Every structure is written in structure tokens, then in C-alpha cells.
């Protein structure tokens, strides 16, 4: 196995490098199962017909709905501890309808806290990677044959090459292939929102920019129409336009036009466009995060609801949202190369309790 002075110590330096410099983004288009021998290259865009569009994580998180969706997922999952179970005990507990008993020996790496990173931050960063990039990478450290430390590698400190190999930054600007015993490659449930949701996120960004601009300039667009031919030069026309734009940004909003220029308002301000547009953007973002719309403070038509919203949303989160994001991570950590033979890793989901749904009347008849 690797020595205690292996890639784990290099990662500590690369983490600092990634935090202090602008690094190339990780490639998201190649699915790379980590195995020995010939790797099979699978391109998600070929399978699902997805055409990636440039959208950065920072731009996405500047959207209120995306920020709230990420916050909800991290609140649900980042604080849930990882626990090792014997596979046979899990099966027996399920048959007997009881909570399973944890394995007598809990691996040291489950506790995290290495390299100055708490278990919460390790899981939060891993979820963040899976949400936006579709992959996360953890680095391993062994004591003899025992895996004792397991930490997440920052985005930017690793990437895929054209042969689907994982490359890790061992020095500034120097990426080298990682041995499969050095790292754990964790696949998310999809290629990542920066690929799948780029169009919708870009639309939400445009809506945000539009309503902010309208808030600064609430009066309609203005056409400065020249009524007679006066030989006005382009630079002179631009001066009038700049004058009007500056006036629109001030509290008075008054501007001067000569007798041969007429100011015409184009259209009327429609606040509903931005209200409905921003709400619809939240609905799209909720769908891409596999979350109930109401958790992002969005709204849908309620006339056909049969059950109370809060209880229904709680059940939807437990049944669909949490497993969608959690299971790929714990599933990868449960494989023999990490957990060991006959051992599975799960999150202790105490506190996430399903509620009984209470029928309510038709809101339209109340």
C-alpha cells in the first residue's frame, strides 16, 4: 500500500493551490469507471443527447433559487454521519423490521477531520461536486493495509484526461495520473447541473439581470426619434442617448431634447413578467435539484392538491430527493476497495422522519 507520505500529503498542498489560484475547470463530459487495464470511455452527452453550455458554478449560485436548493441539500445530508454495517446485519434487520446494528469496528476514515476538514465540510463539498460537476474525488492514506484517512480533493486540483484517466495536481500546474489505490472516484447521479441545466440556469440568470435593470430604470424603453433631417452626427446622437440613460438612473428622470427630437415610450412595464418568470425559474431549478418547489419558495397551481403541502413535501424529500443524491455516494464508499468485503457504508439519517399525510379540502371550495 501507499506510504504515509504519499498523495495524501501532496493533496494538502494542492488544496492550498486550488484555493489561491485560477485553475482549469474539471472536465465533465467523460464518464471514467476507475479500473485496471483498458478503460471503457462512455460519454454521457452521447447517451442522453446533452449539449453542454458554458455556465460556471459561481454564476449558478448567484441565482437565489440555486443557492437555496444547494443549501437545502446540504442541510439534509452534510450533517448525517457515515456508519459502517455488516451486509448480513442490514439484510437481517430489514427482514425483522428493526434498525440495524453498526459494525463492531468503525473505520477511522469515517470520522473525517483530517487535513483540517470536518466531516460536515467533506460531505458538503462532495455533494457540491456531484450537484454541479457530476463527479467527486477523494484521496486515501493507509497505515499498512488499513485505510485510515479519506478526504475530498478540491475541484481544480484534479481532472480527466482524454483517455479517461484521473489526473491529480502534484505540483503547481503539473497534473499526473493517479494510481487507483490512491484515490476514490465518486460518481454523482448525473453529469452535473452545469451540463444538464445550463440552458435553464442561463435563462434564470437573464431574468435576474432583466428585473434588476428594470428596477434601476422602471420607465419603459425610450426611442429618441428625430422628427426632421438636421444632419445630426452619430456622436451627437450618442450624446443625447447617454444623457437620457443617465437621467433614467437618477431620481428625477428628467432630460433635455431639442425641438427636432421626440421622446417616444416603447411598450409598458409588465411586473408580472418578472414575477412569473422568476417563479418559473425557481420551479425549473427545483426540478433539476429533484426538490419540491415549495422548498425554494416557488409556487405552483394549488387547485388540484389533495394533501397538505408541508407533509407531502417532507415525504417527497425522504422518498425521492435524499436517496437521489445520497445513494451514489454511499454506494461508491461501500465497494470492497474502500469499505472491505461484506461491509457497507450508510448515512445515519436520524431525524429525517416521514409524516402521515392529512387530507384537506379543495382550496377552491374553502
N, C-alpha and C positions, 0 to 999 in steps of 0.2 A: 504494500500500500504506500501512499504518499507520505513523505516525512512531514513533521510538524512545521517545517519551513517551506512548504510548497505553495501552491497557488493561493491558498487562503491568505497568506501574508502579502502576496502580490496584490490581491483584491483590496486590502486595506489601503494600499497606495492608489490603486485605480479608482477607488471610491472617492478619494480626495481630488483626484484629477478630474473625474467626471463632474464633480460639484463646482469646480473652479474654471472650467474651460468649455468652449463650444465644440462639441464632438459630433461626428456624423451620426445621423439617426440610425437605429437598428432597422434592418430590412424586415419587412413584414410579409413579403409575398411568397416566401419559400417555407413550406412545412418540412421540418427536418427531424424525423424519428432518429434518436441517438442510438446507434448500434454499431457493432463492428462489421468490417467487410464493406461490401458495396451498399451505399445508401440509395434508397428509392426516393426520387425527387417528386413531390406532389405539390402542385401549385393550386392554392385554393381558388384563385381567380379563374383558373381553367375549369374547376369543378362547379363553381357557383356562378360563374359569369360576372364576377365583380371587377369593376374597373376602378382602381384606386385614384383618389383625387387628393391633392396636397391639402392637408389640414393638420396643424400642429396640436399637440396636447394642450399647450398653453392657450391657444385660441379657443379650443373646445371648452376649457374650464373657465374662460371668461364669460361663458353663457350661463345665466343663473340656473336654468334647468339642468344642465350638465353638471354643474358644481353640486347642486342639491342631490342629484342621482348618485354621484360618487360618494357624497357624504353619507347617504342612506346605506349604501352597500358596505362602506367601511364600518359604520355603526353596527350593522347587523353581524359582521363576520370578523373584523380585525381583532376584537377582544375575546374571541372564543378560543380557548386553549386547545392545542393539539394533544391527543391522547393515543397511546398505543394499546391495541386489543389483540388478543389471540383470535384468529379467524374462527376457530371452533367455538369459542365462547360467544362470539357475536351470533353465530347461527343458532346455538342453543338458547340464548336469551330471546331471540326473535320468536322461536317456537314456543317458548314458555311465557311470552308476553311480559317480560321484565327488562329492566335496564341492565346492560352488560357490565361485567366487572372488568376494570382495566387490567392490563397485563401486570404481573408482579414487578417486572423490571421495565422502567420507562427510560427510553434512550435519552442521553444527556442533551442531544441537539434539539429535542422538542422544546426545551425551556428557552432557547434563544439567549438573548442578552450578550452575545459575543460581538466583538468589534464595535462596541458602543451602541448597538442597535437592539431595542427592546423587542419582545415577541409581537407586540402590537404593531410596531413600525415595520417589522419584517413581513407580516401578513398584509398590512395595509399597502405596502409597496408592491407586493406580489399581485394583489387584486388590481391595483392601478395598472400594472403591466398588462395583465390579462384583459382588462377593460379596453385599453387604448391600443395596445400593440399585438395582442393575441398570444404572447409568449412571455415567460419569466425565466430567469436563470438563477440558480443557487450554486454556491461554491462549497465544497466539502473540505473538512480536515479530519484526519484519522489519528488515533492513538493505537498503533499496531494495526489490528484488523477492525477496530471499533470506530464507527463514525461518531465523533464527539461534538463537532461544530458544523453548522449548516446555515449559511447566510445568503441573502439575496444580493445579486450583482447589479449595480445601477445600470439603467438604460444608458447607452453611450459608452459603457466600458466593455461591451461585447456586441457581436453581430454575427450574421450568417455570411458565408462566402458563397460564390457561385456554385460550389459543389456541395452545398447544404451542410457544410461543417460549421461548428460553433467556434468562433474566434474570440479570444479574450485579450483585453489590453494588458500586456505585461509591463509596458513602459509607455511614456507619452508618445502617442501616435503609432505605436508598434503593436499590431494585433497578430497573435499566433494561435494555431489550433489548440483546443483544449482536449485533454485525454478524457475519455468517458468516465473514468474513475475520479476525475477532479470536480466535475460539475453535475448538476441535476437540471435537465431542461424540462420545464413545466409548461405544457400546452394549455391555453385557455379554451373556452367553449367555441370560439370563432376566431377569425383572422384579426379581429380588433376593430373598434369603432372608427379609428382613423381611416380605415379602408371601407368598411361597410356603410358607415353613417356619414361619410364625408359630405355627400350632397345635401343631406338634411341639416347637418351642422352648419354648412356654408349658408344655407337658406336662413337658418335661425340667426346666424351672425349678421346677415344682410338686414333682417327685420330689426335686430337690436340697433344697428347703425342708423337705420331709417328713422326709427321713432326718436332716437336721441337727437338726430339732426332736425326733426320736426319740432322737438321740444325747444331747441335753440331758435328755430325760425317757424313759429306757429302759423304765420300767414301763408297763403298759397304761393306757389311759384309765380314769378313776375316776368312778363315779357315787356322789355323796353322797346316799343315799336316806333320806328322812325316814320313820321307822317308825310314828310316831304323830302325830296332829294336835296341834301345840303352839302354833299361832299365830305361827310363825316369819315374820318380815317379810322382804321381798326384800333389803333392805340387810343384814340379819343373815345371810341365806343367802349373799350375795355375800362377806361377810367370811370365812365358812368356806371357800368356794371359793378365795379369794385365799390363805388360809392354806395350803391343800393345794398350790396351784400353787407357792408359794414353797418349801414343803418339798420338792417334787419337784425343784426346781432346786439343792438343797443336797446334800451328800454323804450325809447321814443319811437323808433322805427320810421322816422321821417327822413326824406331825401329830396334833393332838388333835381328837376328835369327841365330843360329848356322848352320853348314853345313847340319845337318840331319833334319832340319825343313824347309818346303817350305810354303810360304805365298800365298794362293790362294784366289782371289776375288770371292765372290759368288753373281752372278747377277749384275745388273746395277741399278743405281739410276734412278727412274722414277718420275720426278717432277709432271707430270700430275696426278699421282695417288693422291697426296696430294692436288693439286689444285682442281681437280674434286671432290675428297672426301669431302673436306671442304665446297665446294659449295653445294653438295648434302645434307650435314648435315644441312646447313642453310635452304634449301628447306624443309626438314623434320621438323625442328624447327618452321619455319613459318607456316606450316600446322597445327602443334599441337597448336599453338597460334591463329589459324584462322586469319592470317595476309597475305597480299600479299607478295610474295617472295622478290620483289624489295625493300621493306621497310627494309629488313635485309641485303641489298647489295648482295643478291643472284641473280642468273640469270637462265633463262630457255630459251628453243629454241624460237626464235622470228619470224621464217619464216611464221607462220600462224597467227600472230597478225593482227587484223583488226582495232583496235583503239589505240590511243596514250596511252602509258603505264601510265604516271602520272595521267591523267584524269580518266582512268579506275580504277587505284588503289584507287584513292580518293573515287570513288563511291563504290567500294568493301568494303572499310573501313567503310563507313557510313551505308551501307545496311546490312553488314554481321558481320564485326569484332566488331564494337561498341555494337550493340544490344546483341550479344552473351555473352559478359562479363558484360554489364551494367544491362540488364533486370532482371537477377536473384536477383541482389542486391536491386534495387529499387522495384521490385515485393515483396520481403520479407518485406521491410520497409513500404510498402503500406497496409499491412494487418491490420485489425482492432485493434489488440492488441498493435500496435505501432502508426499508423497514426490516428486511430479513425475511426468511422463509416462514410462512404461517402467521405473520403479523400484519395487521392492517392499521392504518392511521385514520383517525376520525377527529372531528372537532366536537368538543363538549358544547352542545347547543342549549344548555340550561338557560331558562328564561325566555326562550322562544316557544311560547305555548299557543297552540291552536285554540280558537274560541268557537263556541257554538253560535251559529248564525240565527238571528232573531228576525222572523218575518215582519215586514212592515207593510203598510198600505201603499197604494199607488199615490205618489206625491201629487199627481194631478187632481186627485179626488179629495185631498185633505183640506 
